[in-house]
C-alpha cells in the first residue's frame, strides 16, 4: 500500500479517537444526554376529565344542568327524546299486569285441583293439565318481566348521567340537535384534586417515592412564580426503554391561584448517591 494512504488512515484513526483493538469510548455528552432525558415541566390537570357519550342515537330533549354547575355522581345531565321508549315501557307494563293476573288465577286453580286430587275427586289427567297451565302462566310472567326490564334499560339509555362528583364543564350539542350512538355530548371534571405528571430521566430513578411531599412552581397565570405542595402518588417501577424516562404522578390541592390548565415545574435537585 502506498505510504501516503497509510498516513491518511492513521490520521483518521487518531482523529476519531479509536485505538486499534479497543472499543470506542463514549463521549461525556452521550452519557449526559441519555441520563438527563425527560422534563420536570407539565400542566396541572383535573384528576378526572370525562367525555360522556350517548348509548343510543336520538335528539336532545333537555339539559337538566347548566355548564359550570356542580353535580353528584348519578345525576342526570341531559335526556334524549324518548317518546317511543316510554310507549314501549307502558306496553310492556300492561303485558306484565295481564301475566300477573293469569299467574294468580293459575295458582288458585292449582290449589283447588291439588286438594281434589288428593281426595281422589279430581282425575290425574285434569291434575296434569292444571300443572301445565300453571307452568305456562309462570313462563309467560317471566317473559313479560324480562321484556319490561329490557325496555326500561332502553329508556335509561336515553339519559346521560354523571359517573363522578364534579363539575359539568361543557356541552357539545344543543337542545334539538341530533346525536349518533357513542357521540360525545357532555364533559365533566373532578377538579377537587389536580394531577401533575412528569417524565424524569434516569438520573432521578429510585430517588422519588410515593407518599412524599415535593414542591412545584407555577409558570403562568396570576400565581406565576409561586410554589405549591404536591404529593407523589405513583412512580413507575421501571424506566421506559424507548424513551429512557420514567413517569411520576403527583396530586396538588387546588386553590384560588392554583387551578387546572396552568403550567408548572417540579422543583427537585439532582440526587446524591
Rosetta blueprint (number, residue, H / E / L):
1 X L
2 X L
3 X H
4 X H
5 X H
6 X H
7 X H
8 X H
9 X H
10 X H
11 X H
12 X H
13 X H
14 X H
15 X H
16 X H
17 X L
18 X L
19 X L
20 X L
21 X L
22 X L
23 X L
24 X L
25 X L
26 X L
27 X L
28 X H
29 X H
30 X H
31 X H
32 X H
33 X H
34 X H
35 X H
36 X L
37 X L
38 X L
39 X E
40 X L
41 X E
42 X E
43 X E
44 X L
45 X E
46 X E
47 X E
48 X E
49 X E
50 X E
51 X E
52 X E
53 X E
54 X L
55 X L
56 X L
57 X L
58 X E
59 X E
60 X E
61 X E
62 X E
63 X E
64 X L
65 X L
66 X L
67 X L
68 X L
69 X L
70 X E
71 X E
72 X L
73 X L
74 X L
75 X L
76 X E
77 X E
78 X E
79 X E
80 X E
81 X L
82 X L
83 X H
84 X H
85 X H
86 X H
87 X H
88 X H
89 X H
90 X H
91 X H
92 X H
93 X H
94 X H
95 X H
96 X H
97 X H
98 X H
99 X H
100 X H
101 X H
102 X H
103 X H
104 X H
105 X H
106 X H
107 X H
108 X H
109 X H
110 X H
111 X H
112 X H
113 X H
114 X H
115 X H
116 X H
117 X H
118 X H
119 X L
120 X L
121 X L
122 X L
123 X L
124 X H
125 X H
126 X H
127 X H
128 X H
129 X H
130 X H
131 X H
132 X H
133 X H
134 X H
135 X H
136 X H
137 X H
138 X H
139 X H
140 X H
141 X H
142 X H
143 X H
144 X H
145 X H
146 X H
147 X H
148 X H
149 X H
150 X H
151 X H
152 X H
153 X H
154 X H
155 X H
156 X H
157 X L
158 X L
159 X E
160 X E
161 X E
162 X L
163 X L
164 X L
165 X L
166 X E
167 X E
168 X E
169 X E
170 X E
171 X E
172 X L
173 X L
174 X L
175 X L
176 X L
177 X L
178 X E
179 X E
180 X L
181 X L
182 X L
183 X L
184 X E
185 X E
186 X E
187 X E
188 X E
189 X E
190 X E
191 X E
192 X E
193 X E
194 X E
195 X E
196 X E
197 X E
198 X E
199 X E
200 X E
201 X E
202 X H
203 X H
204 X H
205 X L
206 X L
207 X L
208 X L
209 X L
210 X L
211 X L
212 X L
213 X E
214 X E
215 X E
216 X E
217 X E
218 X E
219 X L
220 X L
221 X L
222 X L
223 X L
224 X L
225 X L
226 X L
227 X E
228 X E
229 X E
230 X E
231 X E
232 X E
233 X E
234 X E
235 X E
236 X L
237 X L
238 X L
239 X L
240 X E
241 X L
242 X L
243 X L
244 X L
245 X E
246 X E
247 X E
248 X E
249 X E
250 X E
251 X E
252 X E
253 X L
254 X L
255 X L
256 X L
257 X L
258 X L
259 X L
260 X L
261 X L
262 X L
263 X E
264 X E
265 X E
266 X E
267 X E
268 X L
269 X L
270 X L
271 X L
272 X L
273 X L
